[in-house]
Amino acid sequence: MDIAAAFADAQQRVKGLTKRPSNEELLKLYSLFKQANDGDASGKRPGMFDLKGRAKYDAWAKLKGTGKDDAAQNYVDLVDNMLEKYS
């Protein structure tokens, strides 16, 4: 299976989690998804009163320079680990 197909499959499989992952894991999942789809973080960093938006932006910005395919593979690996842990 190529990485694009594995990435799409992982996006469907992650919906099958029966328990909620930690906030840290969710941020990692979000940031890998954004990096794989959109590349490096863009736009303005959310203001200090938007704590959730700011945390998401910062997590994504940490992946600057990571290739889309690498981010997609890391997303697939993280989903596999989370399904093992939370299903």
C-alpha positions in Angstrom: 0.0 0.0 0.0 1.4 3.4 -0.9 1.7 6.1 1.7 -1.3 8.1 0.4 -3.5 5.1 0.7 -2.1 4.1 4.1 -2.7 7.7 5.3 -6.3 7.8 4.1 -6.9 4.4 5.7 -5.4 5.6 9.0 -7.7 8.6 9.0 -10.7 6.2 8.9 -9.3 3.7 11.3 -8.5 6.3 14.0 -12.3 6.9 14.3 -12.6 3.4 15.7 -10.8 4.3 19.0 -13.0 3.3 22.0 -11.1 5.5 24.5 -9.9 9.1 24.3 -6.2 9.5 23.8 -4.2 12.0 25.9 -4.2 15.7 24.8 -0.5 15.3 23.9 -1.3 12.4 21.6 -4.2 14.3 20.1 -2.0 17.3 19.4 0.6 15.0 17.8 -2.1 13.4 15.6 -3.4 16.9 14.6 0.1 18.3 13.8 1.1 15.3 11.7 -2.2 15.5 9.8 -1.7 19.2 9.1 1.9 18.7 8.1 1.1 15.8 5.8 -1.7 17.8 4.1 -0.6 21.4 4.2 3.2 21.3 4.8 4.8 23.8 7.1 2.6 25.8 9.5 1.3 29.0 7.9 -0.8 31.9 9.0 -0.6 33.9 12.2 -0.2 32.2 15.6 -3.5 32.4 17.5 -3.6 35.0 20.3 -2.9 34.2 24.0 -6.6 33.8 24.8 -7.0 31.0 22.3 -5.2 28.4 24.3 -6.4 25.4 22.2 -5.7 27.1 18.9 -2.3 28.2 20.1 -1.4 24.7 21.3 -2.4 23.2 18.0 -0.5 25.8 16.0 2.6 25.3 18.1 2.5 21.5 17.7 2.2 21.9 14.0 5.0 24.5 13.8 7.4 22.1 15.6 7.2 19.9 12.5 8.6 22.6 10.2 10.8 21.0 7.5 9.2 17.6 7.9 8.3 16.2 4.4 4.7 15.5 3.7 5.4 11.8 3.1 7.3 11.5 6.3 4.5 13.2 8.3 2.0 10.9 6.7 4.0 7.8 7.6 4.4 9.1 11.2 0.7 9.7 11.3 0.0 6.1 10.2 2.5 4.8 12.8 0.9 6.9 15.6 -2.6 5.7 14.6 -1.4 2.1 14.7 0.0 2.6 18.2 -3.1 4.4 19.4 -5.4 1.6 18.1 -3.3 -0.9 19.9 -3.4 1.1 23.1 -7.0 2.4 23.1 -9.1 -0.2 21.4 
